Amino acid sequence: MAIIPAVQSLTSRAIDRACEAVLSEDRERSATLRCSSIGDPCDRRLWYALRWAHEEEKHEGRVLRIFDNGHSREARLIEFLRAAGIVVHDRDPATGNQWRVSLANGALTGSCDGIVENVPEAPKTRHLLEIKTMKESRYRAWRRQGVRVSDPRYWVQMQCYMHGLGLTRALFLVENQDTREIEVERIEYDAGNALVIEARAARIFASEMPPARLSDDPGWYQCRFCPASKICHGGEWVLRNCRTCYAASSLQAEPFHCGRTEAPLSLAEQAVGCGAHLYFPSLVEGEVVSADHERGVITYKLANGFEFVDGGSEAAARSE
């Protein structure tokens, strides 16, 4: 008997497309570095994301459902914590919204799951609450190694939150997606590392040039799957928007202002940019030949020998 190949059904495809439309709609890009991503080891990747240099990652429906399941499980796990007698403050009483932190003069921001009290291991100590769900293999790795080794980005994220909220402990609660097993790890605040993380964020935010690559090998595993790989290693041009423009070579924390007009710009306006856009030179793989400030034109000699005229009505790339 012939083997029938596995084929995704029309219904399954329709669900995936619906999830891709619904679960990823109306997401604005972040204006700052985020506590959830600052643990990434590559400064350059973080800088490109901050500058909106490339298209946002597009996730398929299955992956979006995994994210959505994690969010929905947070509320249920908070219910379990409360049922166990643990006091959960999942909203900042001052705002009625999630607890937010802002570090490095607004360059690094984030929102955490909450603050808890009456934790059985230390009932008198207020803890940051961070909830995650993991598949079996990752869950077991975490249980063997601890979060600082198994998932360093989560550890960094919690250090940022504790630093911003003035807490000395975090309760890292994880649910195994396969077995529904629940466990926790208590994390200590590391002031020295938190200050290093904050300083790193400030440096990346203030930089007018792309930082050094994590690796010069495009085949390096962290580079292969990076959304900025085609720019960083492949020579692809960055997107045109206010954050890649010469007028914003130095970013400011919100509210963002155009360096040319001094006008405050919303996130939507920054993404669109304007006709006066000029790449700031560190984003062009070439040498500046001339600059006409009155006409708003910069001419480059590219590494491939072509001439690139940026700005003005005659902006074009032409051979030497």
Stockholm file with secondary structure:
# STOCKHOLM 1.0

chainA/1-320         MAIIPAVQSLTSRAIDRACEAVLSEDRERSATLRCSSIGDPCDRRLWYALRWAHEEEKHEGRVLRIFDNGHSREARLIEFLRAAGIVVHDRDPATGNQWRVSLANGALTGSCDGIVENVPEAPKTRHLLEIKTMKESRYRAWRRQGVRVSDPRYWVQMQCYMHGLGLTRALFLVENQDTREIEVERIEYDAGNALVIEARAARIFASEMPPARLSDDPGWYQCRFCPASKICHGGEWVLRNCRTCYAASSLQAEPFHCGRTEAPLSLAEQAVGCGAHLYFPSLVEGEVVSADHERGVITYKLANGFEFVDGGSEAAARSE
#=GR chainA/1-320 SS CCCCCCCCCHHHHHHHHHHHHHTTTTCCCCSSEETTTTTCSCHHHHHHHHTTCSCCCCCCHHHHHHHHHHHHHHHHHHHHHHHTTCEEECSCTTTSSCCEEEEGGGTEEEECSEEEECBTTBTTSCEEEEEEEECHHHHHHHHHHCHHHHCHHHHHHHHHHHHHHTCSEEEEEEEETTTCCEEEEEEECCHHHHHHHHHHHHHHHHCSSCCCCSCSCTTSHHHHTCTTHHHHTTCCCCCCSGGGBGGGSSCCSSSEECTTTCCEECHHHHHHCCTTCCBCGGGSSEEEEEEETTTTEEEEEETTSCEEEESSTTCEEECC
#=GC SS_cons         CCCCCCCCCHHHHHHHHHHHHHTTTTCCCCSSEETTTTTCSCHHHHHHHHTTCSCCCCCCHHHHHHHHHHHHHHHHHHHHHHHTTCEEECSCTTTSSCCEEEEGGGTEEEECSEEEECBTTBTTSCEEEEEEEECHHHHHHHHHHCHHHHCHHHHHHHHHHHHHHTCSEEEEEEEETTTCCEEEEEEECCHHHHHHHHHHHHHHHHCSSCCCCSCSCTTSHHHHTCTTHHHHTTCCCCCCSGGGBGGGSSCCSSSEECTTTCCEECHHHHHHCCTTCCBCGGGSSEEEEEEETTTTEEEEEETTSCEEEESSTTCEEECC
//
